[in-house]
């Protein structure tokens, strides 16, 4: 079990935007749910759920955000820096 990490504020902001984007993709029907995202992209859903409930948990991986940028048109500038619109559409 991963314990709470001392993430920098910038990392916590990226984690927060990741979950905002994930919820938006579910809300607009692009994804059925979190399990779909995890299955498609080889993410342990238990780790994702734990990270979602406590952003300070040590499970977050940069690889989690890559499919959002490559496959779901989420803006890397928005995801990493919070600049511009969330979608590149």
C-alpha positions in Angstrom: 0.0 0.0 0.0 1.4 3.4 -1.0 1.6 6.0 1.7 1.0 9.7 1.3 3.7 11.5 -0.6 5.0 15.0 -0.2 4.1 16.2 -3.7 4.9 19.7 -4.8 1.9 21.9 -5.3 2.5 21.9 -9.1 2.2 18.1 -9.1 -1.0 18.2 -7.1 -2.5 20.7 -9.6 -1.7 18.3 -12.4 -3.3 15.4 -10.5 -6.4 17.6 -10.0 -6.6 18.5 -13.7 -6.2 14.8 -14.6 -9.3 13.9 -12.6 -11.2 16.9 -13.9 -10.4 15.8 -17.5 -11.3 12.2 -16.7 -14.7 13.2 -15.3 -15.3 15.4 -18.3 -14.6 12.5 -20.7 -17.0 10.3 -18.8 -19.7 13.0 -18.6 -19.6 13.7 -22.4 -19.8 9.9 -23.2 -16.2 9.6 -24.6 -15.5 7.0 -21.9 -18.0 4.7 -20.1 -16.2 5.1 -16.8 -13.0 4.9 -14.9 -12.7 1.2 -15.4 -12.8 1.6 -19.1 -10.0 4.1 -19.0 -7.9 1.9 -16.8 -8.5 -1.3 -18.8 -7.7 0.4 -22.1 -4.5 1.9 -20.8 -3.1 -0.7 -18.4 -3.7 1.3 -15.2 -4.4 -0.5 -11.9 -7.9 0.8 -11.2 -7.3 0.4 -7.4 -4.4 2.8 -7.6 -6.4 5.3 -9.6 -9.4 5.2 -7.2 -7.1 5.6 -4.2 -5.3 8.5 -5.9 -8.7 10.1 -6.7 -9.8 9.9 -3.1 -6.5 11.3 -1.8 -4.4 13.2 -4.3 -1.4 13.0 -2.0 -1.2 9.2 -2.4 1.9 7.9 -4.1 0.3 6.1 -6.9 0.1 8.8 -9.6 2.2 8.1 -12.7 2.9 10.4 -15.6 1.9 7.6 -17.9 -1.7 8.1 -16.7 -2.0 11.4 -18.5 -0.4 10.4 -21.8 -3.5 8.7 -23.3 -5.5 11.8 -22.5 -3.1 13.9 -24.6 -2.6 11.3 -27.4 -6.1 9.6 -27.6 -8.7 12.0 -26.2 -7.6 15.5 -27.4 -6.9 16.9 -23.9 -4.6 19.8 -24.2 -1.1 19.1 -22.8 -0.8 22.9 -22.0 -4.0 22.7 -20.0 -3.2 19.4 -18.3 0.4 20.4 -17.3 0.2 24.1 -16.8 -3.5 25.0 -16.6 -3.3 27.3 -19.6 -5.8 27.5 -22.4 -8.9 25.3 -23.0 -9.0 21.7 -21.7 -9.8 20.3 -25.2 -7.8 20.7 -28.4 -10.9 20.1 -30.6 
